[in-house]
Amino acid sequence: MTVLPYLVAGWIFLIGVYGLVTSRDLIHAVGCLAVTQSSTYVLLLAVGYRDGGTAPVFADAPTDSRVVDPVVQALALTDIVVGATVTALLLALVVQLRKRHGTVDPDALSELKG
Amino acid sequence: MDTARLLPLVVAAPLIGAAVLVATGRRLPRLASDVLGCAFATVTAVLALLVLFRAGHPGPEAYPVEWVGGWRPVGGRGVGIVLVGDPLGAGLAALASLLVVAVLVYSWRYFEEPPRRHTGSFPALILVFQAGMCGFALTGDLFNAFVFFELMGVVAYALTGFRVEEPKPLQGALAFGVVNSLGAYVTLLGITLLYARTGELGFAQIGRKLDAGEPDGLVLAAFVLVTTGLLVKAAAVPFHFWLPDAHAVAPTPVCMLLSGVMVELGVYGVARVYWTVFAGPGGLAHADFTRALLVLGVLTALLGAVMCWQQRHLKRLLAFSTVSHTGLFLIGVAVLTPEGISGTALYVLGHAGVKAALFACAGVLLDRYASVDEHELFGRARELPEVGALFAVGGLALCGLPPFGSGLGKAIAEEAAGHTAGWLLALYVLVSAVTGGAVLRAGLRIFAGVGRRPRDGQESGPETTGEEEPETGRRLGRIPVPLLAVPAALLAGSLALGVIPAVASAVDRAGALFTDTGGYRRSVLDGRAAAVPASVPPHWQATGILLGLLSTALAITLATLAVRRPVRTGTAALLAPVRRLQSGHIGDYVAWLVAGTALLTVLTVPGVR
């Protein structure tokens, strides 16, 4: 196990945040948010990984065999469900905004200043 | 029934209610779905109150602990999910539930026409929101806290953008959604780091494992990451930008919940995580936590007050007042004493009633005049003396006027803060005077027409006026009873909190139990009863009353001066750069979030030894 997966997770997060900050399109921004979330999947799986471990399913493996951490897999699954909900809702809001406002450029949305 | 057994029901009851409403809502008439929603919310409130009344007394019930599904920890290692009904969490669950009942009654006549074939969708969403808030207040598990955090977040984004026919609510909901979700993912990164270090997810288990070792960079990083997300929800500066945008555009009943209790749950989360996970020798030293949170709290209180004073959009004004009060709550938590916690808890309870009542009054104005603009409404609401009276009482209570609950909470919290640094007393007085003064100023102009009619074009820089569509199908003629009764009841509740001595002593016990880290861990993991320490319950003291009266007098003076002499252009120009930060641009808000995380890191770095 190396430090590489942790660096990858950090990199993905920073790239997503960079995209969010510079985004000129709200669909793209929601995509970037999903990218930042992907970093949490990578980090979770990296934390639960064990060298030489197999899937934590004991149906056809001896009970003392080396397995990866099943908890982080459950966490990652929950995380994915949460992320899918958030992304779907935000995209729906963007679609509606395009209909009512005629633009998806965050620079053009200036009604809430000050 | 065992108190602990009630805990899962507090979360499950509103979820069941929401499911029933989603399944049957469109076939039911409006009245039936409203009654159904209110019934489920009330049942939840009763359950939460039952837990609250039984918790906090000496004996095994001090911390009702429920391992869901009977998955108790084995040898100190947890495998299951735990719900803990400590008095403070149970109190917040009860507060959220009572506020939800008030909001559902208020919106009974508020949304005149639900969208076709969508009857029941609004109460169903509110019930899911209630489940998220109650779950967040009662959970004893860090990952569960993240899930409930996102559950209440997602519903709140949907509720903010509930009026999908208008562009402004959609913008507010988007900024809210992106910034809060990003905060939640940052929190999840921190939770993962803690899991990597300890192999546990429960507050108590993580705390114990951390205390077996020395604090290092990883613990610090985990603290910063976890706290960042919670501070985003709490709208601490510089994570606060989403709040005014979302609160200004959300339907008024939703504002009552967002400002009244959801934001405060963020503060609760910070306090909860610190006291149960990081307060031991393996976590973050007390001095470092105090420094970090005090700086953010003071910044939040001051910036919120300045921006609050500058607004003419009534809902934005109230939203910024929430920001500045959150700053005061953070200071109360930062001083790390039981008095600070219990004072802040009482302040939060009182503030919730007052702020929700003020939003309710703003909602009446919006529905009658299709505007919440202070200048536009000048003198027009003279025909609504009852609403004006409620608004004025709300403004005075916001200043901390004795004997309101907000006043008693402020008095206890500011005394606790004053022990840490004397100038914090002045900050409490100043901030509550400015925010209360801004509300009184708006009230004087709108309901009494005092002073000169404000002219437009005086201010420079960006300006958000409050001309919008009413949220009822047509403009209100007569004001329906629930729209007046709900704010009156909320203000009465806030008053009762300050007058009934039993409330203060219960909150005092809650604060003492909350700050007893070892007691929490022992009751959750070892099933041992926590000892309730004996102390003198807080009560009205001469200094508290005087300072409360002082800030009220200051607020009235400020409001009168502002009405008599409108703001000069010079002051407005001076503050224009501060206002320009609130750009409404999602990218800017995300950049500020990153900057805030960096600031938090810098403030806590001396904690690494």
Interface residues (C-beta under 8 A of the other chain):
Chain A: A9 F13 V17 L20 V21 T22 S23 L26 A29 V30 L33 T36 Q37 S39 T40 L43 L44 V47 V71 V72 L75 T78 D79 V82 T85 V86 L89 L90 L93 V94 Q96 L97 R100 H101 P106 D107 L109 S110 E111 L112 K113 G114
Chain B: F143 V147 E150 G153 V154 Y157 A158 G161 V164 E165 E166 P167 K168 L170 Q171 G172 A173 L174 A175 G177 V178 S181 L182 A184 Y185 L188 L189 T192 L193 Y195 A196 L201 P244 D245 A248 V249 Q310 G461 P462 E463 T464 R579 R580 Q582 S583 G584 H585 I586 G587 D588 V590 A591 V594
